[in-house]
Amino acid sequence: MPRPDSEMMSKPFSSDWKIYLQLLLFVLIGLAADQMPLNAIVGGAGASLTFFDIFVAVPVMLLGLLNGLAAILIAKLLSVLVAGKPLDGMTLLRLMPPLAAGAYFWAYGQAQKDGAGRRPVPKLLELGVPALMILLFAMHPAIFGTVAMLYALWWVIPIFAALAGQEKADGVVKPVLLVLGAGLAIHMGMQMAGGWPADAGLASAPSILELAACVLSFGAALAPIRFSARAYGTTFTQHAIGSVLFLYTVPALQNPQVWLGLIPVVLLERSVLGGGLFLVSGGLEVLLSRMTLLRRHWQRAGGPAEGVPAAHKQKRKK
């Protein structure tokens, strides 16, 4: 399996049959993950966030940009067909958020590898997409001039992650996640003790979503992996495009009060998705790195070099 952030990240569709087997594997995994809902989308006409939204960056991470986006697209299209939904314009538009998430994840890795601005396309994806979504949201006639414009500040997160770089951004994101996890733990404790007013925001009783947000926030904050800024930048880029899409296409959501009421919901949902994406992608990065080190150690200890038969290598040593 290709190493993440390798040359495969920018290579177009490969003719290697192994790549197509991997593509098929990720399509099947993605299709299965999309059948497991996490939380209903407010105003989404039955649409839900699913485990696919946690898995979304993995195909791009391992297969490269084009092959990874192809896996995401095929999995989502098959999911639509399995659910018996029509392939109308709205359904096709809803394919944009996961594709944008995959593109941001790839762009972030490329920008960190290339340094400051040697390749403009990754930076354009990292900065341009969330900035455009902020502008489109704030300029909508139902939102412009209202306090609901503050909702778009969620999408400053991917911009900050891109501008600060992985190490500096993680130095900010991890303490914030630690505080968030502690705050959610305190809130749930007050709920169980009956000391949280029903009208004070969030919910008057602990929920599975809040518990998951608390655990994953702590996990992302304490794990010794520098991947959190990339993961949360990815999930908020996906959130930005989805929010703007719903704002412009669902009349019931063209109300500032709706978006203000969604702020605590977004906090929980994106804590779960960002934390889950962090643990999946970061854990996979560590696993593949360890496998690479193990292979190199084995080769130095006398195992055959990659692509060289063992018998031929022994003969060459003689």
KERO-930141 format. One record per residue (C-alpha): residue in three letters; residue number from 1; x, y, z. Coordinates in Angstrom, 1 decimal, decimal comma, always signed. Layout:
[r ALA; NUM; [X; Y; Z]]
...
! end
This chain:
[r MET; 1; [+0,0; +0,0; +0,0]]
[r PRO; 2; [+1,4; +3,4; -0,9]]
[r ARG; 3; [+2,9; +5,6; +1,8]]
[r PRO; 4; [+0,7; +8,6; +2,7]]
[r ASP; 5; [+1,8; +12,0; +1,4]]
[r SER; 6; [+4,1; +10,3; -1,2]]
[r GLU; 7; [+4,4; +11,0; -4,9]]
[r MET; 8; [+1,1; +9,0; -5,2]]
[r MET; 9; [-0,7; +12,0; -3,7]]
[r SER; 10; [-0,4; +13,9; -7,0]]
[r LYS; 11; [-0,1; +11,0; -9,5]]
[r PRO; 12; [-3,2; +10,7; -11,8]]
[r PHE; 13; [-5,0; +7,4; -12,2]]
[r SER; 14; [-2,5; +4,6; -12,1]]
[r SER; 15; [-2,5; +1,6; -14,4]]
[r ASP; 16; [-1,2; -0,6; -11,6]]
[r TRP; 17; [-3,9; -3,3; -10,9]]
[r LYS; 18; [-3,1; -3,1; -7,2]]
[r ILE; 19; [-4,3; +0,5; -7,1]]
[r TYR; 20; [-7,7; -0,6; -8,6]]
[r LEU; 21; [-8,0; -3,3; -6,0]]
[r GLN; 22; [-7,3; -0,7; -3,3]]
[r LEU; 23; [-9,8; +1,6; -4,9]]
[r LEU; 24; [-12,4; -1,1; -4,9]]
[r LEU; 25; [-11,7; -1,8; -1,2]]
[r PHE; 26; [-12,0; +1,8; -0,2]]
[r VAL; 27; [-15,3; +2,1; -2,2]]
[r LEU; 28; [-16,7; -0,9; -0,3]]
[r ILE; 29; [-15,6; +0,4; +3,1]]
[r GLY; 30; [-16,9; +3,8; +2,3]]
[r LEU; 31; [-20,2; +2,4; +1,2]]
[r ALA; 32; [-20,6; +0,5; +4,4]]
[r ALA; 33; [-19,5; +3,5; +6,5]]
[r ASP; 34; [-22,1; +5,7; +4,8]]
[r GLN; 35; [-24,9; +3,3; +6,0]]
[r MET; 36; [-24,1; +4,0; +9,7]]
[r PRO; 37; [-25,6; +7,4; +10,7]]
[r LEU; 38; [-24,1; +9,5; +13,5]]
[r ASN; 39; [-26,5; +12,5; +13,7]]
[r ALA; 40; [-29,3; +13,9; +11,7]]
[r ILE; 41; [-28,6; +17,1; +9,8]]
[r VAL; 42; [-31,0; +20,0; +10,8]]
[r GLY; 43; [-33,0; +20,9; +7,7]]
[r GLY; 44; [-31,4; +18,2; +5,7]]
[r ALA; 45; [-34,6; +16,5; +4,6]]
[r GLY; 46; [-33,6; +13,2; +6,2]]
[r ALA; 47; [-29,9; +13,5; +5,5]]
[r SER; 48; [-27,5; +12,5; +8,3]]
[r LEU; 49; [-23,8; +12,7; +9,1]]
[r THR; 50; [-22,4; +9,2; +8,9]]
[r PHE; 51; [-19,2; +7,3; +9,8]]
[r PHE; 52; [-18,2; +8,0; +6,2]]
[r ASP; 53; [-17,5; +11,6; +7,3]]
[r ILE; 54; [-14,8; +10,3; +9,6]]
[r PHE; 55; [-13,4; +7,9; +6,9]]
[r VAL; 56; [-13,5; +10,6; +4,2]]
[r ALA; 57; [-9,8; +11,5; +4,2]]
[r VAL; 58; [-8,4; +8,0; +4,2]]
[r PRO; 59; [-8,7; +7,2; +0,5]]
[r VAL; 60; [-7,0; +10,5; -0,5]]
[r MET; 61; [-4,3; +9,8; +2,1]]
[r LEU; 62; [-3,4; +6,4; +0,7]]
[r LEU; 63; [-4,4; +6,5; -2,9]]
[r GLY; 64; [-3,5; +10,0; -3,9]]
[r LEU; 65; [-5,7; +12,9; -4,9]]
[r LEU; 66; [-7,5; +11,7; -8,0]]
[r ASN; 67; [-7,8; +8,0; -7,0]]
[r GLY; 68; [-8,9; +9,0; -3,5]]
[r LEU; 69; [-11,5; +11,5; -4,8]]
[r ALA; 70; [-12,7; +8,8; -7,2]]
[r ALA; 71; [-13,2; +6,4; -4,3]]
[r ILE; 72; [-15,1; +9,0; -2,4]]
[r LEU; 73; [-17,3; +9,9; -5,4]]
[r ILE; 74; [-18,1; +6,3; -6,3]]
[r ALA; 75; [-18,9; +5,3; -2,7]]
[r LYS; 76; [-21,3; +8,2; -2,3]]
[r LEU; 77; [-23,0; +7,6; -5,6]]
[r LEU; 78; [-23,4; +3,9; -4,8]]
[r SER; 79; [-24,8; +4,9; -1,4]]
[r VAL; 80; [-27,4; +7,1; -3,1]]
[r LEU; 81; [-28,4; +4,2; -5,3]]
[r VAL; 82; [-28,6; +1,8; -2,4]]
[r ALA; 83; [-30,9; +4,2; -0,5]]
[r GLY; 84; [-33,1; +4,5; -3,5]]
[r LYS; 85; [-32,7; +8,3; -3,8]]
[r PRO; 86; [-33,0; +10,0; -7,2]]
[r LEU; 87; [-29,8; +11,3; -8,8]]
[r ASP; 88; [-31,2; +14,9; -9,1]]
[r GLY; 89; [-29,3; +18,2; -9,0]]
[r MET; 90; [-29,6; +18,5; -5,2]]
[r THR; 91; [-28,2; +15,0; -4,6]]
[r LEU; 92; [-25,3; +15,7; -6,9]]
[r LEU; 93; [-24,6; +19,0; -5,1]]
[r ARG; 94; [-24,4; +17,1; -1,8]]
[r LEU; 95; [-21,4; +15,2; -3,2]]
[r MET; 96; [-19,4; +18,4; -2,9]]
[r PRO; 97; [-18,7; +18,5; +0,9]]
[r PRO; 98; [-16,9; +15,1; +1,1]]
[r LEU; 99; [-15,0; +15,8; -2,1]]
[r ALA; 100; [-13,9; +19,2; -0,7]]
[r ALA; 101; [-12,8; +17,5; +2,6]]
[r GLY; 102; [-10,7; +15,0; +0,7]]
[r ALA; 103; [-9,1; +17,8; -1,4]]
[r TYR; 104; [-8,3; +19,9; +1,7]]
[r PHE; 105; [-6,7; +17,0; +3,4]]
[r TRP; 106; [-4,5; +16,4; +0,4]]
[r ALA; 107; [-3,7; +20,1; +0,0]]
[r TYR; 108; [-2,7; +20,4; +3,6]]
[r GLY; 109; [-0,2; +17,6; +3,3]]
[r GLN; 110; [+1,2; +18,9; +0,1]]
[r ALA; 111; [+1,6; +22,4; +1,4]]
[r GLN; 112; [+3,4; +21,2; +4,5]]
[r LYS; 113; [+5,7; +19,0; +2,4]]
[r ASP; 114; [+6,5; +21,7; -0,2]]
[r GLY; 115; [+7,1; +24,5; +2,3]]
[r ALA; 116; [+5,9; +28,1; +1,8]]
[r GLY; 117; [+4,0; +28,5; -1,4]]
[r ARG; 118; [+6,1; +26,6; -4,0]]
[r ARG; 119; [+2,9; +25,1; -5,4]]
[r PRO; 120; [-0,2; +27,4; -5,6]]
[r VAL; 121; [-2,9; +24,8; -6,0]]
[r PRO; 122; [-2,7; +23,3; -2,5]]
[r LYS; 123; [-2,7; +26,8; -0,9]]
[r LEU; 124; [-5,7; +27,8; -3,1]]
[r LEU; 125; [-7,6; +24,8; -1,8]]
[r GLU; 126; [-6,6; +25,4; +1,8]]
[r LEU; 127; [-7,3; +29,1; +1,9]]
[r GLY; 128; [-9,6; +29,9; -1,0]]
[r VAL; 129; [-12,4; +27,4; -0,4]]
[r PRO; 130; [-13,2; +28,3; +3,3]]
[r ALA; 131; [-12,7; +32,0; +2,6]]
[r LEU; 132; [-15,2; +31,9; -0,3]]
[r MET; 133; [-17,7; +30,0; +1,9]]
[r ILE; 134; [-17,4; +32,7; +4,6]]
[r LEU; 135; [-18,1; +35,3; +2,0]]
[r LEU; 136; [-21,0; +33,5; +0,4]]
[r PHE; 137; [-22,6; +32,8; +3,8]]
[r ALA; 138; [-22,2; +36,3; +5,2]]
[r MET; 139; [-23,5; +38,0; +1,9]]
[r HIS; 140; [-26,7; +35,9; +1,8]]
[r PRO; 141; [-29,6; +38,4; +2,0]]
[r ALA; 142; [-31,1; +36,5; +5,0]]
[r ILE; 143; [-27,8; +36,6; +6,9]]
[r PHE; 144; [-26,1; +39,8; +6,0]]
[r GLY; 145; [-26,2; +42,4; +8,7]]
[r THR; 146; [-27,4; +40,0; +11,4]]
[r VAL; 147; [-25,6; +38,4; +14,3]]
[r ALA; 148; [-25,8; +35,1; +12,5]]
[r MET; 149; [-22,8; +36,2; +10,4]]
[r LEU; 150; [-20,8; +35,0; +13,4]]
[r TYR; 151; [-21,7; +31,4; +12,5]]
[r ALA; 152; [-19,2; +31,7; +9,6]]
[r LEU; 153; [-16,3; +32,1; +12,1]]
[r TRP; 154; [-16,2; +28,3; +12,4]]
[r TRP; 155; [-14,5; +28,3; +9,0]]
[r VAL; 156; [-11,6; +30,5; +10,1]]
[r ILE; 157; [-10,3; +27,2; +11,6]]
[r PRO; 158; [-9,1; +25,7; +8,3]]
[r ILE; 159; [-7,7; +29,0; +7,3]]
[r PHE; 160; [-5,8; +29,3; +10,5]]
[r ALA; 161; [-4,6; +25,7; +10,2]]
[r ALA; 162; [-3,3; +26,4; +6,7]]
[r LEU; 163; [-1,6; +29,7; +7,6]]
[r ALA; 164; [+0,0; +28,6; +10,8]]
[r GLY; 165; [+1,4; +25,3; +9,6]]
[r GLN; 166; [+1,0; +21,9; +11,2]]
[r GLU; 167; [+3,4; +22,3; +14,2]]
[r LYS; 168; [+2,2; +25,8; +15,2]]
[r ALA; 169; [-1,4; +25,1; +14,6]]
[r ASP; 170; [-1,3; +21,9; +16,6]]
[r GLY; 171; [+0,3; +23,9; +19,4]]
[r VAL; 172; [-2,9; +26,0; +19,5]]
[r VAL; 173; [-5,5; +23,3; +18,6]]
[r LYS; 174; [-4,5; +20,7; +21,2]]
[r PRO; 175; [-4,9; +23,0; +24,3]]
[r VAL; 176; [-8,2; +24,2; +22,9]]
[r LEU; 177; [-9,4; +20,6; +22,6]]
[r LEU; 178; [-8,2; +19,9; +26,1]]
[r VAL; 179; [-10,3; +22,8; +27,4]]
[r LEU; 180; [-13,2; +21,7; +25,3]]
[r GLY; 181; [-13,1; +18,2; +26,6]]
[r ALA; 182; [-12,9; +19,4; +30,2]]
[r GLY; 183; [-15,8; +21,8; +29,6]]
[r LEU; 184; [-18,0; +19,0; +28,1]]
[r ALA; 185; [-17,1; +16,7; +31,0]]
[r ILE; 186; [-18,1; +19,4; +33,5]]
[r HIS; 187; [-21,3; +20,1; +31,6]]
[r MET; 188; [-22,3; +16,4; +31,6]]
[r GLY; 189; [-21,5; +16,1; +35,3]]
[r MET; 190; [-23,8; +19,0; +36,0]]
[r GLN; 191; [-26,5; +17,5; +33,8]]
[r MET; 192; [-26,4; +14,2; +35,7]]
[r ALA; 193; [-26,4; +16,1; +39,0]]
[r GLY; 194; [-29,5; +18,0; +37,9]]
[r GLY; 195; [-27,7; +21,4; +38,1]]
[r TRP; 196; [-28,0; +22,4; +34,5]]
[r PRO; 197; [-31,0; +24,5; +33,5]]
[r ALA; 198; [-33,0; +23,1; +30,6]]
[r ASP; 199; [-32,9; +26,5; +28,8]]
[r ALA; 200; [-29,2; +27,2; +29,2]]
[r GLY; 201; [-28,1; +25,7; +25,9]]
[r LEU; 202; [-27,0; +22,3; +24,6]]
[r ALA; 203; [-29,3; +19,7; +26,2]]
[r SER; 204; [-30,7; +19,2; +29,7]]
[r ALA; 205; [-29,5; +15,6; +29,7]]
[r PRO; 206; [-26,2; +14,0; +28,6]]
[r SER; 207; [-26,3; +12,6; +25,0]]
[r ILE; 208; [-24,2; +10,0; +23,2]]
[r LEU; 209; [-23,0; +12,7; +20,8]]
[r GLU; 210; [-21,8; +14,9; +23,7]]
[r LEU; 211; [-20,0; +12,0; +25,4]]
[r ALA; 212; [-18,3; +11,1; +22,1]]
[r ALA; 213; [-17,3; +14,7; +21,6]]
[r CYS; 214; [-15,8; +14,8; +25,1]]
[r VAL; 215; [-13,9; +11,6; +24,7]]
[r LEU; 216; [-12,6; +12,4; +21,2]]
[r SER; 217; [-11,6; +15,9; +22,2]]
[r PHE; 218; [-9,5; +14,5; +25,0]]
[r GLY; 219; [-8,1; +11,9; +22,7]]
[r ALA; 220; [-7,0; +14,3; +20,1]]
[r ALA; 221; [-5,6; +16,7; +22,7]]
[r LEU; 222; [-3,5; +14,0; +24,5]]
[r ALA; 223; [-2,4; +11,8; +21,6]]
[r PRO; 224; [+1,3; +12,3; +20,7]]
[r ILE; 225; [+0,5; +12,8; +17,0]]
[r ARG; 226; [+0,7; +16,0; +15,2]]
[r PHE; 227; [-2,3; +15,6; +13,0]]
[r SER; 228; [-5,1; +17,5; +14,8]]
[r ALA; 229; [-5,0; +20,8; +12,8]]
[r ARG; 230; [-5,2; +18,9; +9,5]]
[r ALA; 231; [-8,1; +16,8; +10,7]]
[r TYR; 232; [-10,2; +19,7; +12,1]]
[r GLY; 233; [-9,3; +21,9; +9,1]]
[r THR; 234; [-10,6; +19,1; +6,9]]
[r THR; 235; [-13,9; +18,6; +8,8]]
[r PHE; 236; [-14,7; +22,4; +9,0]]
[r THR; 237; [-14,0; +22,8; +5,3]]
[r GLN; 238; [-16,5; +20,0; +4,7]]
[r HIS; 239; [-18,9; +21,8; +7,1]]
[r ALA; 240; [-18,5; +25,1; +5,3]]
[r ILE; 241; [-19,5; +23,9; +1,9]]
[r GLY; 242; [-22,4; +21,9; +3,3]]
[r SER; 243; [-23,7; +24,8; +5,3]]
[r VAL; 244; [-23,6; +27,3; +2,4]]
[r LEU; 245; [-25,2; +24,7; +0,2]]
[r PHE; 246; [-28,1; +24,2; +2,6]]
[r LEU; 247; [-28,4; +28,0; +3,2]]
[r TYR; 248; [-28,9; +28,6; -0,5]]
[r THR; 249; [-31,1; +25,7; -1,3]]
[r VAL; 250; [-33,4; +25,1; +1,7]]
[r PRO; 251; [-35,8; +28,0; +2,4]]
[r ALA; 252; [-36,5; +26,9; +6,0]]
[r LEU; 253; [-32,8; +27,5; +6,8]]
[r GLN; 254; [-32,8; +31,1; +5,5]]
[r ASN; 255; [-33,4; +32,4; +9,0]]
[r PRO; 256; [-30,7; +33,9; +11,2]]
[r GLN; 257; [-32,1; +32,3; +14,4]]
[r VAL; 258; [-31,8; +28,8; +13,0]]
[r TRP; 259; [-28,0; +29,3; +12,4]]
[r LEU; 260; [-27,5; +30,8; +15,9]]
[r GLY; 261; [-29,3; +27,8; +17,4]]
[r LEU; 262; [-27,0; +25,4; +15,5]]
[r ILE; 263; [-23,7; +26,8; +17,0]]
[r PRO; 264; [-23,7; +24,4; +20,0]]
[r VAL; 265; [-24,7; +21,5; +17,7]]
[r VAL; 266; [-21,8; +22,2; +15,4]]
[r LEU; 267; [-19,5; +22,2; +18,3]]
[r LEU; 268; [-20,5; +18,7; +19,3]]
[r GLU; 269; [-20,7; +17,3; +15,7]]
[r ARG; 270; [-17,4; +18,6; +14,5]]
[r SER; 271; [-15,7; +17,6; +17,7]]
[r VAL; 272; [-16,8; +14,1; +17,0]]
[r LEU; 273; [-15,9; +14,2; +13,3]]
[r GLY; 274; [-12,6; +16,0; +13,7]]
[r GLY; 275; [-11,6; +13,8; +16,6]]
[r GLY; 276; [-12,5; +10,7; +14,8]]
[r LEU; 277; [-10,7; +11,8; +11,6]]
[r PHE; 278; [-7,7; +12,7; +13,7]]
[r LEU; 279; [-7,5; +9,3; +15,3]]
[r VAL; 280; [-8,1; +7,4; +12,1]]
[r SER; 281; [-5,7; +9,3; +9,9]]
[r GLY; 282; [-3,1; +10,0; +12,6]]
[r GLY; 283; [-3,2; +6,4; +13,8]]
[r LEU; 284; [-2,9; +5,2; +10,2]]
[r GLU; 285; [+0,1; +7,5; +9,6]]
[r VAL; 286; [+1,9; +6,1; +12,7]]
[r LEU; 287; [+1,1; +2,5; +11,7]]
[r LEU; 288; [+2,4; +2,9; +8,2]]
[r SER; 289; [+5,5; +4,7; +9,4]]
[r ARG; 290; [+6,3; +1,9; +11,8]]
[r MET; 291; [+5,8; -0,6; +9,0]]
[r THR; 292; [+8,2; +1,3; +6,8]]
[r LEU; 293; [+10,8; +1,4; +9,6]]
[r LEU; 294; [+10,3; -2,3; +10,3]]
[r ARG; 295; [+10,8; -3,1; +6,6]]
[r ARG; 296; [+14,0; -1,0; +6,4]]
[r HIS; 297; [+15,4; -2,7; +9,6]]
[r TRP; 298; [+14,6; -6,1; +8,1]]
[r GLN; 299; [+16,4; -5,2; +4,9]]
[r ARG; 300; [+19,5; -4,0; +6,8]]
[r ALA; 301; [+19,5; -7,2; +8,8]]
[r GLY; 302; [+19,8; -9,2; +5,7]]
[r GLY; 303; [+16,3; -9,4; +4,2]]
[r PRO; 304; [+15,9; -9,0; +0,4]]
[r ALA; 305; [+15,8; -5,4; -0,9]]
[r GLU; 306; [+12,4; -4,3; -2,4]]
[r GLY; 307; [+12,1; -5,6; -5,9]]
[r VAL; 308; [+15,2; -7,9; -5,7]]
[r PRO; 309; [+14,7; -11,7; -5,3]]
[r ALA; 310; [+16,4; -13,1; -2,2]]
[r ALA; 311; [+18,4; -15,7; -4,2]]
[r HIS; 312; [+19,7; -13,1; -6,6]]
[r LYS; 313; [+20,7; -10,9; -3,7]]
[r GLN; 314; [+22,7; -13,7; -2,1]]
[r LYS; 315; [+24,4; -14,5; -5,3]]
[r ARG; 316; [+25,3; -10,9; -5,8]]
[r LYS; 317; [+26,8; -10,7; -2,3]]
[r LYS; 318; [+29,1; -13,6; -3,1]]
! end
